[in-house]
Amino acid sequence: MSWATAIFLIVAMSLSIPLLKIWTNHQRKRRAHADVDEARVGSVETELDELRERVETLERIVTDERHRLEREFDQLDGTR
C-alpha cells in the first residue's frame, strides 16, 4: 500500500463518520415525523366520521321538517 492510498483512506474514513451521523439523524427525524403524521391522520379520520354523523342527523332533521311543513300546508290548503 502506498502512502497516497493510506492518506486517501484515512481522509475518506474521517469524512464518512460525520456523514453517517448526519444520515442517521435525518432517518431518525423522518421516522419521528412519520409517527406524528400517522397520529394526525387518525385524529382527522375520527373527526371526519363524527362530522359525517352530524351531517346525516341534520339531513334527517331538514328532510323531516320539510315533509312535515308540506303536510301542514296541504291540510291548510285542502287542495292536494
PDB file with SEQRES, HELIX, SHEET and CRYST1 records, atoms N, CA, C and O in Angstrom:
SEQRES   1 A   80  MET SER TRP ALA THR ALA ILE PHE LEU ILE VAL ALA MET          
SEQRES   2 A   80  SER LEU SER ILE PRO LEU LEU LYS ILE TRP THR ASN HIS          
SEQRES   3 A   80  GLN ARG LYS ARG ARG ALA HIS ALA ASP VAL ASP GLU ALA          
SEQRES   4 A   80  ARG VAL GLY SER VAL GLU THR GLU LEU ASP GLU LEU ARG          
SEQRES   5 A   80  GLU ARG VAL GLU THR LEU GLU ARG ILE VAL THR ASP GLU          
SEQRES   6 A   80  ARG HIS ARG LEU GLU ARG GLU PHE ASP GLN LEU ASP GLY          
SEQRES   7 A   80  THR ARG                                                      
HELIX    1 AA1 TRP A    3  ASP A   77  1                                  75    
CRYST1    1.000    1.000    1.000  90.00  90.00  90.00 P 1           1          
ATOM      1  N   MET A   1       0.862  -1.155   0.000  1.00  0.00           N  
ATOM      2  CA  MET A   1       0.000   0.000   0.000  1.00  0.00           C  
ATOM      3  C   MET A   1       0.915   1.227   0.000  1.00  0.00           C  
ATOM      4  O   MET A   1       1.871   1.309   0.771  1.00  0.00           O  
ATOM      5  N   SER A   2       0.605   2.154  -0.861  1.00  0.00           N  
ATOM      6  CA  SER A   2       1.441   3.358  -0.939  1.00  0.00           C  
ATOM      7  C   SER A   2       0.973   4.384   0.089  1.00  0.00           C  
ATOM      8  O   SER A   2      -0.095   4.256   0.687  1.00  0.00           O  
ATOM      9  N   TRP A   3       1.797   5.391   0.272  1.00  0.00           N  
ATOM     10  CA  TRP A   3       1.455   6.453   1.217  1.00  0.00           C  
ATOM     11  C   TRP A   3       0.220   7.219   0.739  1.00  0.00           C  
ATOM     12  O   TRP A   3      -0.601   7.626   1.560  1.00  0.00           O  
ATOM     13  N   ALA A   4       0.078   7.416  -0.527  1.00  0.00           N  
ATOM     14  CA  ALA A   4      -1.065   8.148  -1.074  1.00  0.00           C  
ATOM     15  C   ALA A   4      -2.368   7.399  -0.810  1.00  0.00           C  
ATOM     16  O   ALA A   4      -3.386   8.006  -0.479  1.00  0.00           O  
ATOM     17  N   THR A   5      -2.328   6.091  -0.958  1.00  0.00           N  
ATOM     18  CA  THR A   5      -3.517   5.279  -0.696  1.00  0.00           C  
ATOM     19  C   THR A   5      -3.886   5.327   0.776  1.00  0.00           C  
ATOM     20  O   THR A   5      -5.062   5.441   1.121  1.00  0.00           O  
ATOM     21  N   ALA A   6      -2.893   5.240   1.639  1.00  0.00           N  
ATOM     22  CA  ALA A   6      -3.143   5.294   3.082  1.00  0.00           C  
ATOM     23  C   ALA A   6      -3.737   6.639   3.477  1.00  0.00           C  
ATOM     24  O   ALA A   6      -4.685   6.687   4.261  1.00  0.00           O  
ATOM     25  N   ILE A   7      -3.202   7.717   2.954  1.00  0.00           N  
ATOM     26  CA  ILE A   7      -3.740   9.051   3.276  1.00  0.00           C  
ATOM     27  C   ILE A   7      -5.160   9.187   2.744  1.00  0.00           C  
ATOM     28  O   ILE A   7      -6.024   9.735   3.427  1.00  0.00           O  
ATOM     29  N   PHE A   8      -5.411   8.695   1.533  1.00  0.00           N  
ATOM     30  CA  PHE A   8      -6.757   8.749   0.966  1.00  0.00           C  
ATOM     31  C   PHE A   8      -7.748   7.992   1.840  1.00  0.00           C  
ATOM     32  O   PHE A   8      -8.842   8.491   2.103  1.00  0.00           O  
ATOM     33  N   LEU A   9      -7.383   6.799   2.293  1.00  0.00           N  
ATOM     34  CA  LEU A   9      -8.261   6.007   3.146  1.00  0.00           C  
ATOM     35  C   LEU A   9      -8.529   6.695   4.477  1.00  0.00           C  
ATOM     36  O   LEU A   9      -9.657   6.676   4.970  1.00  0.00           O  
ATOM     37  N   ILE A  10      -7.511   7.297   5.057  1.00  0.00           N  
ATOM     38  CA  ILE A  10      -7.685   7.996   6.343  1.00  0.00           C  
ATOM     39  C   ILE A  10      -8.644   9.180   6.166  1.00  0.00           C  
ATOM     40  O   ILE A  10      -9.535   9.382   6.990  1.00  0.00           O  
ATOM     41  N   VAL A  11      -8.466   9.950   5.110  1.00  0.00           N  
ATOM     42  CA  VAL A  11      -9.348  11.096   4.851  1.00  0.00           C  
ATOM     43  C   VAL A  11     -10.770  10.613   4.569  1.00  0.00           C  
ATOM     44  O   VAL A  11     -11.733  11.181   5.084  1.00  0.00           O  
ATOM     45  N   ALA A  12     -10.899   9.591   3.772  1.00  0.00           N  
ATOM     46  CA  ALA A  12     -12.225   9.073   3.432  1.00  0.00           C  
ATOM     47  C   ALA A  12     -12.944   8.569   4.677  1.00  0.00           C  
ATOM     48  O   ALA A  12     -14.135   8.833   4.844  1.00  0.00           O  
ATOM     49  N   MET A  13     -12.258   7.859   5.541  1.00  0.00           N  
ATOM     50  CA  MET A  13     -12.871   7.343   6.770  1.00  0.00           C  
ATOM     51  C   MET A  13     -13.223   8.483   7.720  1.00  0.00           C  
ATOM     52  O   MET A  13     -14.265   8.439   8.374  1.00  0.00           O  
ATOM     53  N   SER A  14     -12.375   9.493   7.806  1.00  0.00           N  
ATOM     54  CA  SER A  14     -12.665  10.600   8.720  1.00  0.00           C  
ATOM     55  C   SER A  14     -13.841  11.436   8.220  1.00  0.00           C  
ATOM     56  O   SER A  14     -14.553  12.032   9.029  1.00  0.00           O  
ATOM     57  N   LEU A  15     -14.060  11.494   6.926  1.00  0.00           N  
ATOM     58  CA  LEU A  15     -15.217  12.216   6.386  1.00  0.00           C  
ATOM     59  C   LEU A  15     -16.488  11.378   6.435  1.00  0.00           C  
ATOM     60  O   LEU A  15     -17.584  11.934   6.511  1.00  0.00           O  
ATOM     61  N   SER A  16     -16.369  10.073   6.394  1.00  0.00           N  
ATOM     62  CA  SER A  16     -17.559   9.222   6.369  1.00  0.00           C  
ATOM     63  C   SER A  16     -18.263   9.186   7.725  1.00  0.00           C  
ATOM     64  O   SER A  16     -19.478   8.993   7.777  1.00  0.00           O  
ATOM     65  N   ILE A  17     -17.535   9.365   8.809  1.00  0.00           N  
ATOM     66  CA  ILE A  17     -18.158   9.313  10.140  1.00  0.00           C  
ATOM     67  C   ILE A  17     -19.158  10.457  10.320  1.00  0.00           C  
ATOM     68  O   ILE A  17     -20.289  10.182  10.722  1.00  0.00           O  
ATOM     69  N   PRO A  18     -18.816  11.731  10.047  1.00  0.00           N  
ATOM     70  CA  PRO A  18     -19.827  12.785  10.180  1.00  0.00           C  
ATOM     71  C   PRO A  18     -20.985  12.622   9.194  1.00  0.00           C  
ATOM     72  O   PRO A  18     -22.135  12.913   9.523  1.00  0.00           O  
ATOM     73  N   LEU A  19     -20.675  12.157   7.993  1.00  0.00           N  
ATOM     74  CA  LEU A  19     -21.750  11.940   7.021  1.00  0.00           C  
ATOM     75  C   LEU A  19     -22.712  10.860   7.498  1.00  0.00           C  
ATOM     76  O   LEU A  19     -23.925  10.983   7.330  1.00  0.00           O  
ATOM     77  N   LEU A  20     -22.173   9.810   8.088  1.00  0.00           N  
ATOM     78  CA  LEU A  20     -23.022   8.746   8.627  1.00  0.00           C  
ATOM     79  C   LEU A  20     -23.885   9.276   9.770  1.00  0.00           C  
ATOM     80  O   LEU A  20     -25.055   8.910   9.883  1.00  0.00           O  
ATOM     81  N   LYS A  21     -23.324  10.125  10.607  1.00  0.00           N  
ATOM     82  CA  LYS A  21     -24.086  10.706  11.711  1.00  0.00           C  
ATOM     83  C   LYS A  21     -25.219  11.591  11.180  1.00  0.00           C  
ATOM     84  O   LYS A  21     -26.342  11.532  11.680  1.00  0.00           O  
ATOM     85  N   ILE A  22     -24.926  12.397  10.183  1.00  0.00           N  
ATOM     86  CA  ILE A  22     -25.951  13.256   9.584  1.00  0.00           C  
ATOM     87  C   ILE A  22     -27.058  12.404   8.983  1.00  0.00           C  
ATOM     88  O   ILE A  22     -28.238  12.711   9.156  1.00  0.00           O  
ATOM     89  N   TRP A  23     -26.698  11.351   8.288  1.00  0.00           N  
ATOM     90  CA  TRP A  23     -27.682  10.486   7.652  1.00  0.00           C  
ATOM     91  C   TRP A  23     -28.568   9.793   8.692  1.00  0.00           C  
ATOM     92  O   TRP A  23     -29.785   9.726   8.519  1.00  0.00           O  
ATOM     93  N   THR A  24     -27.969   9.278   9.769  1.00  0.00           N  
ATOM     94  CA  THR A  24     -28.768   8.594  10.798  1.00  0.00           C  
ATOM     95  C   THR A  24     -29.696   9.569  11.511  1.00  0.00           C  
ATOM     96  O   THR A  24     -30.831   9.216  11.831  1.00  0.00           O  
ATOM     97  N   ASN A  25     -29.227  10.798  11.766  1.00  0.00           N  
ATOM     98  CA  ASN A  25     -30.103  11.797  12.378  1.00  0.00           C  
ATOM     99  C   ASN A  25     -31.271  12.126  11.466  1.00  0.00           C  
ATOM    100  O   ASN A  25     -32.402  12.283  11.926  1.00  0.00           O  
ATOM    101  N   HIS A  26     -31.003  12.229  10.191  1.00  0.00           N  
ATOM    102  CA  HIS A  26     -32.068  12.504   9.227  1.00  0.00           C  
ATOM    103  C   HIS A  26     -33.096  11.371   9.229  1.00  0.00           C  
ATOM    104  O   HIS A  26     -34.300  11.625   9.225  1.00  0.00           O  
ATOM    105  N   GLN A  27     -32.632  10.148   9.234  1.00  0.00           N  
ATOM    106  CA  GLN A  27     -33.545   8.997   9.240  1.00  0.00           C  
ATOM    107  C   GLN A  27     -34.385   8.978  10.510  1.00  0.00           C  
ATOM    108  O   GLN A  27     -35.578   8.679  10.461  1.00  0.00           O  
ATOM    109  N   ARG A  28     -33.781   9.290  11.628  1.00  0.00           N  
ATOM    110  CA  ARG A  28     -34.488   9.303  12.911  1.00  0.00           C  
ATOM    111  C   ARG A  28     -35.578  10.381  12.891  1.00  0.00           C  
ATOM    112  O   ARG A  28     -36.700  10.130  13.330  1.00  0.00           O  
ATOM    113  N   LYS A  29     -35.257  11.572  12.389  1.00  0.00           N  
ATOM    114  CA  LYS A  29     -36.237  12.646  12.309  1.00  0.00           C  
ATOM    115  C   LYS A  29     -37.366  12.277  11.352  1.00  0.00           C  
ATOM    116  O   LYS A  29     -38.532  12.576  11.609  1.00  0.00           O  
ATOM    117  N   ARG A  30     -37.014  11.633  10.260  1.00  0.00           N  
ATOM    118  CA  ARG A  30     -38.023  11.229   9.282  1.00  0.00           C  
ATOM    119  C   ARG A  30     -39.010  10.230   9.880  1.00  0.00           C  
ATOM    120  O   ARG A  30     -40.215  10.308   9.643  1.00  0.00           O  
ATOM    121  N   ARG A  31     -38.478   9.294  10.656  1.00  0.00           N  
ATOM    122  CA  ARG A  31     -39.367   8.326  11.321  1.00  0.00           C  
ATOM    123  C   ARG A  31     -40.253   9.009  12.354  1.00  0.00           C  
ATOM    124  O   ARG A  31     -41.425   8.659  12.491  1.00  0.00           O  
ATOM    125  N   ALA A  32     -39.708   9.973  13.078  1.00  0.00           N  
ATOM    126  CA  ALA A  32     -40.494  10.687  14.083  1.00  0.00           C  
ATOM    127  C   ALA A  32     -41.624  11.469  13.421  1.00  0.00           C  
ATOM    128  O   ALA A  32     -42.742  11.494  13.934  1.00  0.00           O  
ATOM    129  N   HIS A  33     -41.344  12.099  12.297  1.00  0.00           N  
ATOM    130  CA  HIS A  33     -42.390  12.836  11.576  1.00  0.00           C  
ATOM    131  C   HIS A  33     -43.440  11.892  11.027  1.00  0.00           C  
ATOM    132  O   HIS A  33     -44.621  12.238  10.988  1.00  0.00           O  
ATOM    133  N   ALA A  34     -43.038  10.720  10.607  1.00  0.00           N  
ATOM    134  CA  ALA A  34     -43.995   9.745  10.082  1.00  0.00           C  
ATOM    135  C   ALA A  34     -44.959   9.313  11.188  1.00  0.00           C  
ATOM    136  O   ALA A  34     -46.152   9.144  10.938  1.00  0.00           O  
ATOM    137  N   ASP A  35     -44.446   9.134  12.408  1.00  0.00           N  
ATOM    138  CA  ASP A  35     -45.309   8.758  13.521  1.00  0.00           C  
ATOM    139  C   ASP A  35     -46.311   9.856  13.833  1.00  0.00           C  
ATOM    140  O   ASP A  35     -47.481   9.576  14.095  1.00  0.00           O  
ATOM    141  N   VAL A  36     -45.862  11.100  13.805  1.00  0.00           N  
ATOM    142  CA  VAL A  36     -46.754  12.226  14.056  1.00  0.00           C  
ATOM    143  C   VAL A  36     -47.808  12.307  12.959  1.00  0.00           C  
ATOM    144  O   VAL A  36     -48.980  12.546  13.248  1.00  0.00           O  
ATOM    145  N   ASP A  37     -47.408  12.113  11.714  1.00  0.00           N  
ATOM    146  CA  ASP A  37     -48.353  12.155  10.599  1.00  0.00           C  
ATOM    147  C   ASP A  37     -49.409  11.071  10.728  1.00  0.00           C  
ATOM    148  O   ASP A  37     -50.583  11.315  10.450  1.00  0.00           O  
ATOM    149  N   GLU A  38     -49.009   9.878  11.145  1.00  0.00           N  
ATOM    150  CA  GLU A  38     -49.968   8.792  11.311  1.00  0.00           C  
ATOM    151  C   GLU A  38     -50.970   9.123  12.408  1.00  0.00           C  
ATOM    152  O   GLU A  38     -52.164   8.862  12.258  1.00  0.00           O  
ATOM    153  N   ALA A  39     -50.497   9.691  13.500  1.00  0.00           N  
ATOM    154  CA  ALA A  39     -51.399  10.067  14.592  1.00  0.00           C  
ATOM    155  C   ALA A  39     -52.362  11.160  14.121  1.00  0.00           C  
ATOM    156  O   ALA A  39     -53.545  11.142  14.462  1.00  0.00           O  
ATOM    157  N   ARG A  40     -51.857  12.091  13.352  1.00  0.00           N  
ATOM    158  CA  ARG A  40     -52.690  13.184  12.852  1.00  0.00           C  
ATOM    159  C   ARG A  40     -53.741  12.655  11.887  1.00  0.00           C  
ATOM    160  O   ARG A  40     -54.892  13.091  11.922  1.00  0.00           O  
ATOM    161  N   VAL A  41     -53.358  11.730  11.036  1.00  0.00           N  
ATOM    162  CA  VAL A  41     -54.313  11.136  10.102  1.00  0.00           C  
ATOM    163  C   VAL A  41     -55.417  10.422  10.878  1.00  0.00           C  
ATOM    164  O   VAL A  41     -56.592  10.511  10.520  1.00  0.00           O  
ATOM    165  N   GLY A  42     -55.039   9.719  11.933  1.00  0.00           N  
ATOM    166  CA  GLY A  42     -56.039   9.035  12.750  1.00  0.00           C  
ATOM    167  C   GLY A  42     -57.024   9.998  13.369  1.00  0.00           C  
ATOM    168  O   GLY A  42     -58.226   9.732  13.371  1.00  0.00           O  
ATOM    169  N   SER A  43     -56.544  11.115  13.898  1.00  0.00           N  
ATOM    170  CA  SER A  43     -57.446  12.081  14.514  1.00  0.00           C  
ATOM    171  C   SER A  43     -58.328  12.757  13.466  1.00  0.00           C  
ATOM    172  O   SER A  43     -59.494  13.046  13.733  1.00  0.00           O  
ATOM    173  N   VAL A  44     -57.785  13.007  12.292  1.00  0.00           N  
ATOM    174  CA  VAL A  44     -58.582  13.622  11.223  1.00  0.00           C  
ATOM    175  C   VAL A  44     -59.663  12.650  10.752  1.00  0.00           C  
ATOM    176  O   VAL A  44     -60.787  13.070  10.477  1.00  0.00           O  
ATOM    177  N   GLU A  45     -59.343  11.372  10.655  1.00  0.00           N  
ATOM    178  CA  GLU A  45     -60.347  10.385  10.250  1.00  0.00           C  
ATOM    179  C   GLU A  45     -61.466  10.299  11.280  1.00  0.00           C  
ATOM    180  O   GLU A  45     -62.637  10.187  10.919  1.00  0.00           O  
ATOM    181  N   THR A  46     -61.110  10.352  12.556  1.00  0.00           N  
ATOM    182  CA  THR A  46     -62.116  10.315  13.612  1.00  0.00           C  
ATOM    183  C   THR A  46     -63.024  11.537  13.520  1.00  0.00           C  
ATOM    184  O   THR A  46     -64.245  11.416  13.615  1.00  0.00           O  
ATOM    185  N   GLU A  47     -62.432  12.706  13.337  1.00  0.00           N  
ATOM    186  CA  GLU A  47     -63.220  13.924  13.221  1.00  0.00           C  
ATOM    187  C   GLU A  47     -64.123  13.870  11.991  1.00  0.00           C  
ATOM    188  O   GLU A  47     -65.269  14.317  12.043  1.00  0.00           O  
ATOM    189  N   LEU A  48     -63.614  13.327  10.888  1.00  0.00           N  
ATOM    190  CA  LEU A  48     -64.416  13.199   9.678  1.00  0.00           C  
ATOM    191  C   LEU A  48     -65.616  12.293   9.906  1.00  0.00           C  
ATOM    192  O   LEU A  48     -66.722  12.602   9.462  1.00  0.00           O  
ATOM    193  N   ASP A  49     -65.405  11.179  10.596  1.00  0.00           N  
ATOM    194  CA  ASP A  49     -66.523  10.278  10.902  1.00  0.00           C  
ATOM    195  C   ASP A  49     -67.579  10.985  11.746  1.00  0.00           C  
ATOM    196  O   ASP A  49     -68.776  10.833  11.501  1.00  0.00           O  
ATOM    197  N   GLU A  50     -67.136  11.762  12.746  1.00  0.00           N  
ATOM    198  CA  GLU A  50     -68.078  12.486  13.592  1.00  0.00           C  
ATOM    199  C   GLU A  50     -68.852  13.519  12.783  1.00  0.00           C  
ATOM    200  O   GLU A  50     -70.057  13.683  12.973  1.00  0.00           O  
ATOM    201  N   LEU A  51     -68.169  14.210  11.888  1.00  0.00           N  
ATOM    202  CA  LEU A  51     -68.851  15.201  11.049  1.00  0.00           C  
ATOM    203  C   LEU A  51     -69.847  14.552  10.103  1.00  0.00           C  
ATOM    204  O   LEU A  51     -70.914  15.111   9.848  1.00  0.00           O  
ATOM    205  N   ARG A  52     -69.514  13.383   9.582  1.00  0.00           N  
ATOM    206  CA  ARG A  52     -70.459  12.672   8.707  1.00  0.00           C  
ATOM    207  C   ARG A  52     -71.731  12.316   9.461  1.00  0.00           C  
ATOM    208  O   ARG A  52     -72.834  12.454   8.931  1.00  0.00           O  
ATOM    209  N   GLU A  53     -71.574  11.854  10.707  1.00  0.00           N  
ATOM    210  CA  GLU A  53     -72.737  11.524  11.520  1.00  0.00           C  
ATOM    211  C   GLU A  53     -73.595  12.761  11.770  1.00  0.00           C  
ATOM    212  O   GLU A  53     -74.823  12.690  11.720  1.00  0.00           O  
ATOM    213  N   ARG A  54     -72.948  13.892  12.037  1.00  0.00           N  
ATOM    214  CA  ARG A  54     -73.690  15.124  12.272  1.00  0.00           C  
ATOM    215  C   ARG A  54     -74.443  15.557  11.020  1.00  0.00           C  
ATOM    216  O   ARG A  54     -75.593  15.988  11.101  1.00  0.00           O  
ATOM    217  N   VAL A  55     -73.803  15.444   9.875  1.00  0.00           N  
ATOM    218  CA  VAL A  55     -74.459  15.827   8.621  1.00  0.00           C  
ATOM    219  C   VAL A  55     -75.654  14.919   8.359  1.00  0.00           C  
ATOM    220  O   VAL A  55     -76.709  15.389   7.935  1.00  0.00           O  
ATOM    221  N   GLU A  56     -75.495  13.628   8.608  1.00  0.00           N  
ATOM    222  CA  GLU A  56     -76.622  12.707   8.411  1.00  0.00           C  
ATOM    223  C   GLU A  56     -77.784  13.078   9.320  1.00  0.00           C  
ATOM    224  O   GLU A  56     -78.940  13.051   8.897  1.00  0.00           O  
ATOM    225  N   THR A  57     -77.481  13.426  10.571  1.00  0.00           N  
ATOM    226  CA  THR A  57     -78.526  13.829  11.510  1.00  0.00           C  
ATOM    227  C   THR A  57     -79.212  15.103  11.023  1.00  0.00           C  
ATOM    228  O   THR A  57     -80.439  15.198  11.040  1.00  0.00           O  
ATOM    229  N   LEU A  58     -78.430  16.064  10.598  1.00  0.00           N  
ATOM    230  CA  LEU A  58     -79.012  17.315  10.095  1.00  0.00           C  
ATOM    231  C   LEU A  58     -79.858  17.076   8.848  1.00  0.00           C  
ATOM    232  O   LEU A  58     -80.907  17.698   8.679  1.00  0.00           O  
ATOM    233  N   GLU A  59     -79.406  16.181   7.979  1.00  0.00           N  
ATOM    234  CA  GLU A  59     -80.199  15.866   6.784  1.00  0.00           C  
ATOM    235  C   GLU A  59     -81.544  15.263   7.173  1.00  0.00           C  
ATOM    236  O   GLU A  59     -82.571  15.586   6.575  1.00  0.00           O  
ATOM    237  N   ARG A  60     -81.537  14.377   8.188  1.00  0.00           N  
ATOM    238  CA  ARG A  60     -82.804  13.785   8.632  1.00  0.00           C  
ATOM    239  C   ARG A  60     -83.730  14.858   9.198  1.00  0.00           C  
ATOM    240  O   ARG A  60     -84.932  14.850   8.932  1.00  0.00           O  
ATOM    241  N   ILE A  61     -83.169  15.774   9.975  1.00  0.00           N  
ATOM    242  CA  ILE A  61     -83.995  16.830  10.569  1.00  0.00           C  
ATOM    243  C   ILE A  61     -84.575  17.728   9.483  1.00  0.00           C  
ATOM    244  O   ILE A  61     -85.769  18.029   9.497  1.00  0.00           O  
ATOM    245  N   VAL A  62     -83.747  18.152   8.556  1.00  0.00           N  
ATOM    246  CA  VAL A  62     -84.206  19.049   7.494  1.00  0.00           C  
ATOM    247  C   VAL A  62     -85.241  18.347   6.632  1.00  0.00           C  
ATOM    248  O   VAL A  62     -86.272  18.929   6.295  1.00  0.00           O  
ATOM    249  N   THR A  63     -84.976  17.123   6.281  1.00  0.00           N  
ATOM    250  CA  THR A  63     -85.909  16.379   5.440  1.00  0.00           C  
ATOM    251  C   THR A  63     -87.226  16.171   6.156  1.00  0.00           C  
ATOM    252  O   THR A  63     -88.287  16.345   5.556  1.00  0.00           O  
ATOM    253  N   ASP A  64     -87.182  15.803   7.417  1.00  0.00           N  
ATOM    254  CA  ASP A  64     -88.392  15.575   8.177  1.00  0.00           C  
ATOM    255  C   ASP A  64     -89.185  16.866   8.325  1.00  0.00           C  
ATOM    256  O   ASP A  64     -90.403  16.857   8.144  1.00  0.00           O  
ATOM    257  N   GLU A  65     -88.541  17.954   8.642  1.00  0.00           N  
ATOM    258  CA  GLU A  65     -89.220  19.232   8.801  1.00  0.00           C  
ATOM    259  C   GLU A  65     -89.887  19.657   7.492  1.00  0.00           C  
ATOM    260  O   GLU A  65     -91.014  20.152   7.500  1.00  0.00           O  
ATOM    261  N   ARG A  66     -89.201  19.466   6.383  1.00  0.00           N  
ATOM    262  CA  ARG A  66     -89.756  19.872   5.096  1.00  0.00           C  
ATOM    263  C   ARG A  66     -91.038  19.093   4.795  1.00  0.00           C  
ATOM    264  O   ARG A  66     -92.042  19.669   4.375  1.00  0.00           O  
ATOM    265  N   HIS A  67     -90.990  17.777   5.017  1.00  0.00           N  
ATOM    266  CA  HIS A  67     -92.172  16.961   4.746  1.00  0.00           C  
ATOM    267  C   HIS A  67     -93.301  17.306   5.712  1.00  0.00           C  
ATOM    268  O   HIS A  67     -94.471  17.310   5.327  1.00  0.00           O  
ATOM    269  N   ARG A  68     -92.961  17.590   6.941  1.00  0.00           N  
ATOM    270  CA  ARG A  68     -93.991  17.932   7.920  1.00  0.00           C  
ATOM    271  C   ARG A  68     -94.652  19.248   7.538  1.00  0.00           C  
ATOM    272  O   ARG A  68     -95.872  19.383   7.620  1.00  0.00           O  
ATOM    273  N   LEU A  69     -93.838  20.224   7.119  1.00  0.00           N  
ATOM    274  CA  LEU A  69     -94.407  21.504   6.706  1.00  0.00           C  
ATOM    275  C   LEU A  69     -95.276  21.353   5.463  1.00  0.00           C  
ATOM    276  O   LEU A  69     -96.329  21.983   5.365  1.00  0.00           O  
ATOM    277  N   GLU A  70     -94.849  20.533   4.524  1.00  0.00           N  
ATOM    278  CA  GLU A  70     -95.662  20.306   3.330  1.00  0.00           C  
ATOM    279  C   GLU A  70     -97.014  19.708   3.704  1.00  0.00           C  
ATOM    280  O   GLU A  70     -98.040  20.109   3.154  1.00  0.00           O  
ATOM    281  N   ARG A  71     -97.025  18.769   4.621  1.00  0.00           N  
ATOM    282  CA  ARG A  71     -98.293  18.165   5.053  1.00  0.00           C  
ATOM    283  C   ARG A  71     -99.187  19.198   5.723  1.00  0.00           C  
ATOM    284  O   ARG A  71    -100.397  19.225   5.495  1.00  0.00           O  
ATOM    285  N   GLU A  72     -98.578  20.061   6.562  1.00  0.00           N  
ATOM    286  CA  GLU A  72     -99.376  21.092   7.231  1.00  0.00           C  
ATOM    287  C   GLU A  72     -99.952  22.077   6.219  1.00  0.00           C  
ATOM    288  O   GLU A  72    -101.110  22.479   6.331  1.00  0.00           O  
ATOM    289  N   PHE A  73     -99.146  22.467   5.231  1.00  0.00           N  
ATOM    290  CA  PHE A  73     -99.665  23.361   4.196  1.00  0.00           C  
ATOM    291  C   PHE A  73    -100.763  22.677   3.391  1.00  0.00           C  
ATOM    292  O   PHE A  73    -101.758  23.304   3.027  1.00  0.00           O  
ATOM    293  N   ASP A  74    -100.581  21.404   3.120  1.00  0.00           N  
ATOM    294  CA  ASP A  74    -101.612  20.674   2.384  1.00  0.00           C  
ATOM    295  C   ASP A  74    -102.921  20.632   3.176  1.00  0.00           C  
ATOM    296  O   ASP A  74    -104.001  20.778   2.606  1.00  0.00           O  
ATOM    297  N   GLN A  75    -102.819  20.433   4.481  1.00  0.00           N  
ATOM    298  CA  GLN A  75    -104.025  20.413   5.306  1.00  0.00           C  
ATOM    299  C   GLN A  75    -104.694  21.771   5.317  1.00  0.00           C  
ATOM    300  O   GLN A  75    -105.920  21.865   5.262  1.00  0.00           O  
ATOM    301  N   LEU A  76    -103.899  22.819   5.387  1.00  0.00           N  
ATOM    302  CA  LEU A  76    -104.474  24.168   5.380  1.00  0.00           C  
ATOM    303  C   LEU A  76    -105.079  24.510   4.024  1.00  0.00           C  
ATOM    304  O   LEU A  76    -106.136  25.134   3.941  1.00  0.00           O  
ATOM    305  N   ASP A  77    -104.398  24.097   2.977  1.00  0.00           N  
ATOM    306  CA  ASP A  77    -104.842  24.414   1.622  1.00  0.00           C  
ATOM    307  C   ASP A  77    -106.032  23.557   1.239  1.00  0.00           C  
ATOM    308  O   ASP A  77    -107.004  24.061   0.675  1.00  0.00           O  
ATOM    309  N   GLY A  78    -105.970  22.290   1.531  1.00  0.00           N  
ATOM    310  CA  GLY A  78    -107.064  21.385   1.241  1.00  0.00           C  
ATOM    311  C   GLY A  78    -107.189  21.011  -0.213  1.00  0.00           C  
ATOM    312  O   GLY A  78    -108.137  20.320  -0.586  1.00  0.00           O  
ATOM    313  N   THR A  79    -106.252  21.451  -1.059  1.00  0.00           N  
ATOM    314  CA  THR A  79    -106.366  21.146  -2.477  1.00  0.00           C  
ATOM    315  C   THR A  79    -105.618  19.899  -2.858  1.00  0.00           C  
ATOM    316  O   THR A  79    -105.960  19.275  -3.863  1.00  0.00           O  
ATOM    317  N   ARG A  80    -104.664  19.526  -2.143  1.00  0.00           N  
ATOM    318  CA  ARG A  80    -103.877  18.343  -2.514  1.00  0.00           C  
ATOM    319  C   ARG A  80    -104.430  17.084  -1.966  1.00  0.00           C  
ATOM    320  O   ARG A  80    -103.871  16.012  -2.198  1.00  0.00           O  
TER     321      ARG A  80                                                      
END                                                                             
